[in-house]
Amino acid sequence: MPDSGTDDGTGESGETTPPAANPATGIKMSQATASMKVGDTKQVTAVADPANADDAANVNQAVKYASSDDTIATVAADGTITALKEGTATITASSGSFTATVKVTIAAAA
């Protein structure tokens, strides 16, 4: 059946989704800093802020992680940081235009 252009509330009318009434205003990291030792792993997470934003699920699903120095610390798609050598690196989470960071300091293994 051809689309009549009317909206029946199912979201299948072909019209674009209206802007969220309570949109996310940013993303928050689970922590601001992390101290690790060479060889350690630690998972950090980034979530929409506020957590109850109408578009929180979309913001959270789009989060990508990156390390400022992959020779010191790498970060996986799920936010797991692996400490490779002594030094500092910044892990940046991004989702659309939102960003948040964790400063990671890595010490020698005991």
MOPAC internal coordinates of N, CA, C and O (Angstrom, degrees):
PM7 1SCF
backbone

  N    0.0000 0     0.00 0     0.00 0    0    0    0
  C    1.4448 1     0.00 0     0.00 0    1    0    0
  C    1.5208 1   108.21 1     0.00 0    2    1    0
  O    1.2310 1   119.37 1   -46.55 1    3    2    1
  N    1.3194 1   118.81 1   133.45 1    3    2    1
  C    1.4668 1   120.62 1  -179.17 1    5    3    2
  C    1.5239 1   111.12 1   -66.44 1    6    5    3
  O    1.2310 1   121.48 1   -28.31 1    7    6    5
  N    1.3066 1   114.77 1   151.69 1    7    6    5
  C    1.4603 1   121.41 1   179.10 1    9    7    6
  C    1.5227 1   108.67 1   -71.63 1   10    9    7
  O    1.2310 1   120.59 1   -57.23 1   11   10    9
  N    1.3283 1   116.47 1   122.77 1   11   10    9
  C    1.4586 1   120.70 1  -178.85 1   13   11   10
  C    1.5221 1   112.26 1   -82.76 1   14   13   11
  O    1.2310 1   120.60 1   170.74 1   15   14   13
  N    1.3547 1   116.46 1    -9.26 1   15   14   13
  C    1.4634 1   119.80 1  -179.85 1   17   15   14
  C    1.5125 1   112.70 1    85.91 1   18   17   15
  O    1.2310 1   120.23 1   178.75 1   19   18   17
  N    1.3372 1   117.17 1    -1.25 1   19   18   17
  C    1.4609 1   118.84 1   177.92 1   21   19   18
  C    1.5119 1   109.49 1   -91.08 1   22   21   19
  O    1.2310 1   121.08 1   -29.16 1   23   22   21
  N    1.3041 1   115.53 1   150.84 1   23   22   21
  C    1.4630 1   120.57 1  -177.99 1   25   23   22
  C    1.5187 1   108.66 1  -101.34 1   26   25   23
  O    1.2310 1   120.70 1   -64.59 1   27   26   25
  N    1.3291 1   116.26 1   115.41 1   27   26   25
  C    1.4638 1   120.45 1   179.48 1   29   27   26
  C    1.5222 1   112.52 1   -93.97 1   30   29   27
  O    1.2310 1   120.45 1  -171.84 1   31   30   29
  N    1.3348 1   116.74 1     8.16 1   31   30   29
  C    1.4610 1   120.46 1   177.93 1   33   31   30
  C    1.5079 1   113.98 1    88.24 1   34   33   31
  O    1.2310 1   119.95 1   178.44 1   35   34   33
  N    1.3162 1   117.71 1    -1.56 1   35   34   33
  C    1.4582 1   119.76 1  -178.51 1   37   35   34
  C    1.5085 1   112.04 1   -89.68 1   38   37   35
  O    1.2310 1   120.07 1   170.23 1   39   38   37
  N    1.3274 1   117.48 1    -9.77 1   39   38   37
  C    1.4616 1   120.43 1  -177.54 1   41   39   38
  C    1.5093 1   112.39 1    79.18 1   42   41   39
  O    1.2310 1   120.23 1  -170.80 1   43   42   41
  N    1.3208 1   117.16 1     9.20 1   43   42   41
  C    1.4608 1   121.12 1  -177.58 1   45   43   42
  C    1.5219 1   112.09 1  -107.50 1   46   45   43
  O    1.2310 1   119.75 1  -159.24 1   47   46   45
  N    1.3098 1   118.08 1    20.76 1   47   46   45
  C    1.4541 1   120.96 1  -177.21 1   49   47   46
  C    1.5154 1   112.37 1   -84.13 1   50   49   47
  O    1.2310 1   120.34 1   174.54 1   51   50   49
  N    1.3323 1   116.96 1    -5.46 1   51   50   49
  C    1.4573 1   119.97 1  -178.11 1   53   51   50
  C    1.5103 1   112.72 1    87.52 1   54   53   51
  O    1.2310 1   120.31 1   177.23 1   55   54   53
  N    1.3244 1   117.00 1    -2.77 1   55   54   53
  C    1.4548 1   120.27 1   178.90 1   57   55   54
  C    1.5160 1   109.98 1   -84.19 1   58   57   55
  O    1.2310 1   120.44 1   -23.72 1   59   58   57
  N    1.3110 1   116.76 1   156.28 1   59   58   57
  C    1.4575 1   120.33 1   179.31 1   61   59   58
  C    1.5186 1   109.83 1   -75.84 1   62   61   59
  O    1.2310 1   121.42 1   -26.43 1   63   62   61
  N    1.3344 1   114.90 1   153.57 1   63   62   61
  C    1.4591 1   120.82 1   179.25 1   65   63   62
  C    1.5287 1   108.71 1   -72.09 1   66   65   63
  O    1.2310 1   120.32 1   -47.04 1   67   66   65
  N    1.3311 1   117.00 1   132.96 1   67   66   65
  C    1.4684 1   118.24 1   178.26 1   69   67   66
  C    1.5240 1   110.67 1   -67.54 1   70   69   67
  O    1.2310 1   120.06 1   -21.94 1   71   70   69
  N    1.3202 1   117.48 1   158.06 1   71   70   69
  C    1.4770 1   119.73 1   178.37 1   73   71   70
  C    1.5279 1   110.35 1   -58.58 1   74   73   71
  O    1.2310 1   121.21 1   -31.94 1   75   74   73
  N    1.3181 1   115.30 1   148.06 1   75   74   73
  C    1.4655 1   120.66 1   179.64 1   77   75   74
  C    1.5276 1   109.86 1   -65.08 1   78   77   75
  O    1.2310 1   120.77 1   -41.98 1   79   78   77
  N    1.3312 1   116.13 1   138.02 1   79   78   77
  C    1.4654 1   120.62 1   178.58 1   81   79   78
  C    1.5268 1   110.44 1   -72.83 1   82   81   79
  O    1.2310 1   120.53 1   151.75 1   83   82   81
  N    1.3345 1   116.59 1   -28.25 1   83   82   81
  C    1.4610 1   122.96 1   179.40 1   85   83   82
  C    1.5326 1   107.13 1  -126.93 1   86   85   83
  O    1.2310 1   120.29 1  -107.55 1   87   86   85
  N    1.3401 1   117.05 1    72.45 1   87   86   85
  C    1.4699 1   119.13 1  -174.42 1   89   87   86
  C    1.5272 1   112.93 1   -75.77 1   90   89   87
  O    1.2310 1   121.44 1   -23.12 1   91   90   89
  N    1.3250 1   114.86 1   156.88 1   91   90   89
  C    1.4656 1   120.21 1   172.93 1   93   91   90
  C    1.5212 1   107.99 1   -64.05 1   94   93   91
  O    1.2310 1   121.01 1   -36.29 1   95   94   93
  N    1.3175 1   115.68 1   143.71 1   95   94   93
  C    1.4615 1   120.88 1   178.77 1   97   95   94
  C    1.5272 1   111.63 1  -108.99 1   98   97   95
  O    1.2310 1   120.80 1   177.96 1   99   98   97
  N    1.3376 1   116.08 1    -2.04 1   99   98   97
  C    1.4563 1   120.78 1   179.91 1  101   99   98
  C    1.5121 1   109.62 1   170.85 1  102  101   99
  O    1.2310 1   121.08 1    11.11 1  103  102  101
  N    1.3419 1   115.54 1  -168.89 1  103  102  101
  C    1.4559 1   121.19 1   172.54 1  105  103  102
  C    1.5211 1   108.18 1  -129.00 1  106  105  103
  O    1.2310 1   121.11 1   -27.78 1  107  106  105
  N    1.3235 1   115.48 1   152.22 1  107  106  105
  C    1.4654 1   121.99 1   179.72 1  109  107  106
  C    1.5178 1   108.74 1  -120.46 1  110  109  107
  O    1.2310 1   120.85 1   -39.68 1  111  110  109
  N    1.3260 1   115.97 1   140.32 1  111  110  109
  C    1.4533 1   121.31 1   174.19 1  113  111  110
  C    1.5202 1   109.09 1   -88.16 1  114  113  111
  O    1.2310 1   120.96 1   -25.09 1  115  114  113
  N    1.3203 1   115.76 1   154.91 1  115  114  113
  C    1.4591 1   121.23 1   179.55 1  117  115  114
  C    1.5245 1   112.11 1   -66.91 1  118  117  115
  O    1.2310 1   120.17 1   158.40 1  119  118  117
  N    1.3245 1   117.28 1   -21.60 1  119  118  117
  C    1.4617 1   122.14 1   176.28 1  121  119  118
  C    1.5216 1   108.94 1  -157.08 1  122  121  119
  O    1.2310 1   120.44 1   -23.47 1  123  122  121
  N    1.3460 1   116.76 1   156.53 1  123  122  121
  C    1.4665 1   121.40 1  -177.96 1  125  123  122
  C    1.5166 1   112.25 1   -90.40 1  126  125  123
  O    1.2310 1   120.51 1   150.72 1  127  126  125
  N    1.3396 1   116.63 1   -29.28 1  127  126  125
  C    1.4599 1   121.65 1  -179.40 1  129  127  126
  C    1.5199 1   109.67 1  -137.19 1  130  129  127
  O    1.2310 1   120.99 1   -21.19 1  131  130  129
  N    1.3158 1   115.71 1   158.81 1  131  130  129
  C    1.4686 1   120.93 1   175.80 1  133  131  130
  C    1.5193 1   108.37 1  -145.57 1  134  133  131
  O    1.2310 1   120.90 1   -46.33 1  135  134  133
  N    1.3203 1   115.88 1   133.67 1  135  134  133
  C    1.4610 1   121.96 1   174.14 1  137  135  134
  C    1.5184 1   107.58 1  -108.80 1  138  137  135
  O    1.2310 1   121.04 1   -52.94 1  139  138  137
  N    1.3212 1   115.62 1   127.06 1  139  138  137
  C    1.4574 1   120.47 1  -176.48 1  141  139  138
  C    1.5153 1   109.92 1  -135.38 1  142  141  139
  O    1.2310 1   120.83 1   -12.50 1  143  142  141
  N    1.3303 1   116.02 1   167.50 1  143  142  141
  C    1.4627 1   122.33 1   173.34 1  145  143  142
  C    1.5232 1   107.78 1  -115.22 1  146  145  143
  O    1.2310 1   120.74 1   -27.70 1  147  146  145
  N    1.3249 1   116.18 1   152.30 1  147  146  145
  C    1.4571 1   121.20 1   179.52 1  149  147  146
  C    1.5283 1   108.91 1   -51.13 1  150  149  147
  O    1.2310 1   120.80 1   -49.69 1  151  150  149
  N    1.3286 1   116.08 1   130.31 1  151  150  149
  C    1.4564 1   122.20 1  -179.71 1  153  151  150
  C    1.5223 1   114.11 1    95.55 1  154  153  151
  O    1.2310 1   120.17 1   164.15 1  155  154  153
  N    1.3384 1   117.28 1   -15.85 1  155  154  153
  C    1.4620 1   120.73 1   179.47 1  157  155  154
  C    1.5250 1   111.58 1   -72.96 1  158  157  155
  O    1.2310 1   121.43 1   -22.76 1  159  158  157
  N    1.3324 1   114.87 1   157.24 1  159  158  157
  C    1.4626 1   121.36 1   168.58 1  161  159  158
  C    1.5167 1   107.95 1  -127.27 1  162  161  159
  O    1.2310 1   121.07 1   -28.55 1  163  162  161
  N    1.3107 1   115.56 1   151.45 1  163  162  161
  C    1.4644 1   121.62 1   179.40 1  165  163  162
  C    1.5225 1   106.71 1  -154.33 1  166  165  163
  O    1.2310 1   120.73 1   -42.58 1  167  166  165
  N    1.3189 1   116.20 1   137.42 1  167  166  165
  C    1.4587 1   119.39 1   178.48 1  169  167  166
  C    1.5148 1   110.59 1  -100.55 1  170  169  167
  O    1.2310 1   120.94 1   -46.63 1  171  170  169
  N    1.3218 1   115.81 1   133.37 1  171  170  169
  C    1.4554 1   122.83 1   172.60 1  173  171  170
  C    1.5229 1   107.20 1  -116.97 1  174  173  171
  O    1.2310 1   120.93 1   -23.00 1  175  174  173
  N    1.3148 1   115.82 1   157.00 1  175  174  173
  C    1.4601 1   119.58 1   179.11 1  177  175  174
  C    1.5198 1   110.18 1  -132.90 1  178  177  175
  O    1.2310 1   121.57 1   -28.48 1  179  178  177
  N    1.3057 1   114.59 1   151.52 1  179  178  177
  C    1.4590 1   121.58 1   174.83 1  181  179  178
  C    1.5205 1   107.03 1  -122.12 1  182  181  179
  O    1.2310 1   120.80 1   -44.93 1  183  182  181
  N    1.3195 1   116.07 1   135.07 1  183  182  181
  C    1.4589 1   120.93 1  -179.53 1  185  183  182
  C    1.5197 1   110.06 1  -134.78 1  186  185  183
  O    1.2310 1   121.51 1   -22.13 1  187  186  185
  N    1.3207 1   114.71 1   157.87 1  187  186  185
  C    1.4608 1   120.92 1   178.85 1  189  187  186
  C    1.5244 1   110.45 1   -60.17 1  190  189  187
  O    1.2310 1   121.25 1   -33.94 1  191  190  189
  N    1.3232 1   115.22 1   146.06 1  191  190  189
  C    1.4569 1   122.30 1   176.47 1  193  191  190
  C    1.5274 1   107.69 1  -125.51 1  194  193  191
  O    1.2310 1   118.83 1   -59.87 1  195  194  193
  N    1.3113 1   119.84 1   120.13 1  195  194  193
  C    1.4573 1   126.73 1    -1.03 1  197  195  194
  C    1.5330 1   111.59 1   -74.22 1  198  197  195
  O    1.2310 1   121.05 1   -24.06 1  199  198  197
  N    1.3241 1   115.60 1   155.94 1  199  198  197
  C    1.4657 1   121.49 1  -177.02 1  201  199  198
  C    1.5227 1   112.22 1   -62.85 1  202  201  199
  O    1.2310 1   120.36 1   154.29 1  203  202  201
  N    1.3340 1   116.93 1   -25.71 1  203  202  201
  C    1.4680 1   120.17 1  -178.94 1  205  203  202
  C    1.5295 1   112.48 1   -96.38 1  206  205  203
  O    1.2310 1   120.20 1  -162.34 1  207  206  205
  N    1.3282 1   117.23 1    17.66 1  207  206  205
  C    1.4695 1   120.35 1   178.07 1  209  207  206
  C    1.5194 1   109.58 1   -60.52 1  210  209  207
  O    1.2310 1   120.87 1   -32.68 1  211  210  209
  N    1.3381 1   115.94 1   147.32 1  211  210  209
  C    1.4588 1   121.07 1  -179.48 1  213  211  210
  C    1.5294 1   111.88 1   -58.24 1  214  213  211
  O    1.2310 1   120.52 1   147.27 1  215  214  213
  N    1.3374 1   116.60 1   -32.73 1  215  214  213
  C    1.4684 1   120.87 1  -177.35 1  217  215  214
  C    1.5312 1   112.37 1  -103.27 1  218  217  215
  O    1.2310 1   119.94 1  -161.86 1  219  218  217
  N    1.3318 1   117.71 1    18.14 1  219  218  217
  C    1.4742 1   122.02 1  -176.00 1  221  219  218
  C    1.5237 1   111.97 1   -56.62 1  222  221  219
  O    1.2310 1   119.87 1   136.49 1  223  222  221
  N    1.3138 1   117.85 1   -43.51 1  223  222  221
  C    1.4758 1   120.46 1  -178.12 1  225  223  222
  C    1.5205 1   110.83 1   -60.87 1  226  225  223
  O    1.2310 1   120.16 1   137.52 1  227  226  225
  N    1.3314 1   117.29 1   -42.48 1  227  226  225
  C    1.4652 1   120.64 1   179.35 1  229  227  226
  C    1.5236 1   111.48 1   -67.10 1  230  229  227
  O    1.2310 1   120.58 1   138.38 1  231  230  229
  N    1.3305 1   116.49 1   -41.62 1  231  230  229
  C    1.4661 1   121.17 1   178.84 1  233  231  230
  C    1.5289 1   109.65 1   -62.58 1  234  233  231
  O    1.2310 1   120.31 1   132.59 1  235  234  233
  N    1.3261 1   117.02 1   -47.41 1  235  234  233
  C    1.4657 1   121.26 1  -178.69 1  237  235  234
  C    1.5196 1   111.57 1   -63.30 1  238  237  235
  O    1.2310 1   120.18 1   140.28 1  239  238  237
  N    1.3218 1   117.26 1   -39.72 1  239  238  237
  C    1.4617 1   121.17 1  -178.38 1  241  239  238
  C    1.5323 1   111.41 1   -66.67 1  242  241  239
  O    1.2310 1   120.13 1   152.36 1  243  242  241
  N    1.3224 1   117.35 1   -27.64 1  243  242  241
  C    1.4656 1   121.40 1  -175.91 1  245  243  242
  C    1.5292 1   113.68 1   -89.22 1  246  245  243
  O    1.2310 1   119.48 1   179.93 1  247  246  245
  N    1.3297 1   118.60 1    -0.07 1  247  246  245
  C    1.4679 1   120.97 1  -176.72 1  249  247  246
  C    1.5245 1   111.01 1   -64.02 1  250  249  247
  O    1.2310 1   121.18 1   -47.82 1  251  250  249
  N    1.3303 1   115.35 1   132.18 1  251  250  249
  C    1.4691 1   123.82 1   175.34 1  253  251  250
  C    1.5242 1   106.88 1  -126.74 1  254  253  251
  O    1.2310 1   120.89 1   -34.33 1  255  254  253
  N    1.3426 1   115.91 1   145.67 1  255  254  253
  C    1.4637 1   121.42 1  -178.52 1  257  255  254
  C    1.5229 1   110.14 1  -114.69 1  258  257  255
  O    1.2310 1   120.98 1   -31.83 1  259  258  257
  N    1.3528 1   115.72 1   148.17 1  259  258  257
  C    1.4643 1   121.35 1   176.54 1  261  259  258
  C    1.5176 1   109.03 1  -147.22 1  262  261  259
  O    1.2310 1   120.93 1   -28.86 1  263  262  261
  N    1.3493 1   115.82 1   151.14 1  263  262  261
  C    1.4601 1   122.12 1   177.26 1  265  263  262
  C    1.5189 1   108.99 1  -105.48 1  266  265  263
  O    1.2310 1   120.94 1   -36.92 1  267  266  265
  N    1.3292 1   115.81 1   143.08 1  267  266  265
  C    1.4663 1   119.76 1   177.31 1  269  267  266
  C    1.5197 1   111.36 1   -73.41 1  270  269  267
  O    1.2310 1   119.80 1   160.53 1  271  270  269
  N    1.3469 1   118.00 1   -19.47 1  271  270  269
  C    1.4670 1   121.76 1  -179.92 1  273  271  270
  C    1.5230 1   109.53 1  -150.98 1  274  273  271
  O    1.2310 1   120.92 1   -82.77 1  275  274  273
  N    1.3220 1   115.85 1    97.23 1  275  274  273
  C    1.4711 1   121.14 1  -177.81 1  277  275  274
  C    1.5241 1   113.33 1   -68.24 1  278  277  275
  O    1.2310 1   119.77 1   172.06 1  279  278  277
  N    1.3329 1   118.05 1    -7.94 1  279  278  277
  C    1.4692 1   119.07 1   175.90 1  281  279  278
  C    1.5319 1   110.70 1   -84.00 1  282  281  279
  O    1.2310 1   120.42 1   160.89 1  283  282  281
  N    1.3300 1   116.80 1   -19.11 1  283  282  281
  C    1.4673 1   121.88 1   179.97 1  285  283  282
  C    1.5263 1   110.86 1   -99.46 1  286  285  283
  O    1.2310 1   120.59 1   132.82 1  287  286  285
  N    1.3125 1   116.48 1   -47.18 1  287  286  285
  C    1.4660 1   121.29 1  -179.89 1  289  287  286
  C    1.5146 1   109.61 1  -149.03 1  290  289  287
  O    1.2310 1   121.05 1   -44.02 1  291  290  289
  N    1.3241 1   115.59 1   135.98 1  291  290  289
  C    1.4632 1   120.34 1   174.25 1  293  291  290
  C    1.5225 1   107.73 1  -107.65 1  294  293  291
  O    1.2310 1   121.18 1   -18.74 1  295  294  293
  N    1.3273 1   115.34 1   161.26 1  295  294  293
  C    1.4588 1   119.85 1   177.28 1  297  295  294
  C    1.5247 1   108.25 1  -137.58 1  298  297  295
  O    1.2310 1   121.61 1   -48.21 1  299  298  297
  N    1.3314 1   114.52 1   131.79 1  299  298  297
  C    1.4591 1   121.46 1  -179.54 1  301  299  298
  C    1.5303 1   110.44 1   -85.15 1  302  301  299
  O    1.2310 1   121.08 1    -9.81 1  303  302  301
  N    1.3133 1   115.54 1   170.19 1  303  302  301
  C    1.4611 1   121.36 1  -178.86 1  305  303  302
  C    1.5222 1   112.75 1   -59.23 1  306  305  303
  O    1.2310 1   119.92 1   154.44 1  307  306  305
  N    1.3376 1   117.75 1   -25.56 1  307  306  305
  C    1.4668 1   120.83 1   179.73 1  309  307  306
  C    1.5277 1   113.10 1   -91.46 1  310  309  307
  O    1.2310 1   120.19 1  -173.79 1  311  310  309
  N    1.3493 1   117.25 1     6.21 1  311  310  309
  C    1.4612 1   121.07 1   178.47 1  313  311  310
  C    1.5142 1   114.60 1    89.39 1  314  313  311
  O    1.2310 1   119.80 1  -171.76 1  315  314  313
  N    1.3435 1   117.98 1     8.24 1  315  314  313
  C    1.4567 1   120.30 1   179.08 1  317  315  314
  C    1.5248 1   109.85 1   -79.65 1  318  317  315
  O    1.2310 1   121.38 1   -60.12 1  319  318  317
  N    1.3332 1   114.96 1   119.88 1  319  318  317
  C    1.4689 1   122.17 1   179.86 1  321  319  318
  C    1.5201 1   108.22 1   -92.35 1  322  321  319
  O    1.2310 1   120.45 1   -44.30 1  323  322  321
  N    1.3281 1   116.75 1   135.70 1  323  322  321
  C    1.4600 1   122.35 1   173.43 1  325  323  322
  C    1.5199 1   108.10 1  -116.35 1  326  325  323
  O    1.2310 1   120.66 1   -57.69 1  327  326  325
  N    1.3351 1   116.34 1   122.31 1  327  326  325
  C    1.4655 1   122.55 1  -179.71 1  329  327  326
  C    1.5245 1   108.85 1   -82.84 1  330  329  327
  O    1.2310 1   120.01 1   -60.40 1  331  330  329
  N    1.3408 1   117.58 1   119.60 1  331  330  329
  C    1.4568 1   121.77 1  -175.69 1  333  331  330
  C    1.5200 1   113.81 1  -100.98 1  334  333  331
  O    1.2310 1   120.55 1   140.73 1  335  334  333
  N    1.3381 1   116.55 1   -39.27 1  335  334  333
  C    1.4661 1   119.87 1   178.72 1  337  335  334
  C    1.5209 1   109.24 1  -155.83 1  338  337  335
  O    1.2310 1   121.09 1   -13.13 1  339  338  337
  N    1.3384 1   115.53 1   166.87 1  339  338  337
  C    1.4634 1   120.80 1  -179.11 1  341  339  338
  C    1.5195 1   110.97 1   -60.92 1  342  341  339
  O    1.2310 1   121.35 1   -37.23 1  343  342  341
  N    1.3244 1   115.02 1   142.77 1  343  342  341
  C    1.4660 1   120.72 1   177.51 1  345  343  342
  C    1.5126 1   110.55 1   145.18 1  346  345  343
  O    1.2310 1   120.98 1    14.61 1  347  346  345
  N    1.3327 1   115.74 1  -165.39 1  347  346  345
  C    1.4583 1   121.17 1   177.47 1  349  347  346
  C    1.5218 1   109.27 1  -128.47 1  350  349  347
  O    1.2310 1   121.39 1   -32.71 1  351  350  349
  N    1.2949 1   114.95 1   147.29 1  351  350  349
  C    1.4583 1   121.80 1   176.49 1  353  351  350
  C    1.5171 1   107.48 1  -146.20 1  354  353  351
  O    1.2310 1   120.87 1   -24.27 1  355  354  353
  N    1.2948 1   115.94 1   155.73 1  355  354  353
  C    1.4527 1   121.30 1   176.30 1  357  355  354
  C    1.5189 1   108.63 1  -111.06 1  358  357  355
  O    1.2310 1   120.87 1   -53.71 1  359  358  357
  N    1.3154 1   115.95 1   126.29 1  359  358  357
  C    1.4587 1   121.69 1   175.17 1  361  359  358
  C    1.5259 1   106.37 1   -95.29 1  362  361  359
  O    1.2310 1   120.77 1   -55.89 1  363  362  361
  N    1.3149 1   116.14 1   124.11 1  363  362  361
  C    1.4592 1   121.57 1  -179.59 1  365  363  362
  C    1.5180 1   109.60 1  -112.14 1  366  365  363
  O    1.2310 1   121.40 1   -50.55 1  367  366  365
  N    1.3030 1   114.92 1   129.45 1  367  366  365
  C    1.4628 1   121.44 1   172.85 1  369  367  366
  C    1.5176 1   106.67 1  -103.91 1  370  369  367
  O    1.2310 1   120.46 1   -42.09 1  371  370  369
  N    1.3216 1   116.73 1   137.91 1  371  370  369
  C    1.4540 1   119.66 1   177.51 1  373  371  370
  C    1.5225 1   109.65 1  -135.87 1  374  373  371
  O    1.2310 1   121.64 1   -32.30 1  375  374  373
  N    1.3126 1   114.48 1   147.70 1  375  374  373
  C    1.4586 1   122.63 1   175.41 1  377  375  374
  C    1.5145 1   106.10 1  -149.67 1  378  377  375
  O    1.2310 1   120.98 1   -71.78 1  379  378  377
  N    1.3310 1   115.73 1   108.22 1  379  378  377
  C    1.4598 1   118.83 1  -174.29 1  381  379  378
  C    1.5116 1   109.52 1    60.68 1  382  381  379
  O    1.2310 1   120.22 1    53.52 1  383  382  381
  N    1.3262 1   117.19 1  -126.48 1  383  382  381
  C    1.4694 1   120.80 1  -179.44 1  385  383  382
  C    1.5286 1   112.44 1   -90.43 1  386  385  383
  O    1.2310 1   119.89 1   179.29 1  387  386  385
  N    1.3357 1   117.81 1    -0.71 1  387  386  385
  C    1.4628 1   121.75 1  -177.87 1  389  387  386
  C    1.5251 1   110.88 1   -89.79 1  390  389  387
  O    1.2310 1   120.66 1   -39.16 1  391  390  389
  N    1.3338 1   116.34 1   140.84 1  391  390  389
  C    1.4624 1   121.13 1   174.01 1  393  391  390
  C    1.5244 1   110.31 1  -138.63 1  394  393  391
  O    1.2310 1   121.45 1   -25.55 1  395  394  393
  N    1.3301 1   114.82 1   154.45 1  395  394  393
  C    1.4590 1   122.05 1   175.16 1  397  395  394
  C    1.5274 1   106.64 1  -151.05 1  398  397  395
  O    1.2310 1   120.32 1   -25.71 1  399  398  397
  N    1.3251 1   117.00 1   154.29 1  399  398  397
  C    1.4609 1   120.17 1  -174.76 1  401  399  398
  C    1.5203 1   113.14 1  -132.59 1  402  401  399
  O    1.2310 1   122.01 1   -21.87 1  403  402  401
  N    1.3493 1   113.76 1   158.13 1  403  402  401
  C    1.4589 1   122.99 1   170.71 1  405  403  402
  C    1.5295 1   105.90 1  -129.51 1  406  405  403
  O    1.2310 1   120.51 1   -52.06 1  407  406  405
  N    1.3422 1   116.63 1   127.94 1  407  406  405
  C    1.4590 1   120.53 1   175.84 1  409  407  406
  C    1.5238 1   107.48 1   -89.77 1  410  409  407
  O    1.2310 1   120.79 1   -57.69 1  411  410  409
  N    1.3270 1   116.09 1   122.31 1  411  410  409
  C    1.4587 1   121.77 1  -177.02 1  413  411  410
  C    1.5209 1   108.89 1  -108.28 1  414  413  411
  O    1.2310 1   120.63 1   -52.38 1  415  414  413
  N    1.3233 1   116.41 1   127.62 1  415  414  413
  C    1.4605 1   122.55 1   175.22 1  417  415  414
  C    1.5220 1   108.18 1  -114.08 1  418  417  415
  O    1.2310 1   120.85 1   -54.50 1  419  418  417
  N    1.3215 1   115.98 1   125.50 1  419  418  417
  C    1.4576 1   120.45 1  -175.61 1  421  419  418
  C    1.5237 1   109.85 1  -115.95 1  422  421  419
  O    1.2310 1   121.45 1   -51.87 1  423  422  421
  N    1.3283 1   114.82 1   128.13 1  423  422  421
  C    1.4597 1   122.50 1   178.34 1  425  423  422
  C    1.5201 1   109.09 1  -107.84 1  426  425  423
  O    1.2310 1   121.09 1   -13.27 1  427  426  425
  N    1.3284 1   115.52 1   166.73 1  427  426  425
  C    1.4681 1   120.60 1   178.59 1  429  427  426
  C    1.5269 1   110.06 1   -62.41 1  430  429  427
  O    1.2310 1   120.78 1   -31.00 1  431  430  429
  N    1.3077 1   116.12 1   149.00 1  431  430  429
  C    1.4611 1   120.41 1   177.00 1  433  431  430
  C    1.5305 1   108.90 1   -66.79 1  434  433  431
  O    1.2310 1   120.93 1   -33.93 1  435  434  433
  N    1.3109 1   115.84 1   146.07 1  435  434  433
  C    1.4778 1   121.01 1  -177.20 1  437  435  434
  C    1.5217 1   110.87 1   -69.61 1  438  437  435
  O    1.2310 1   120.10 1   180.00 1  439  438  437

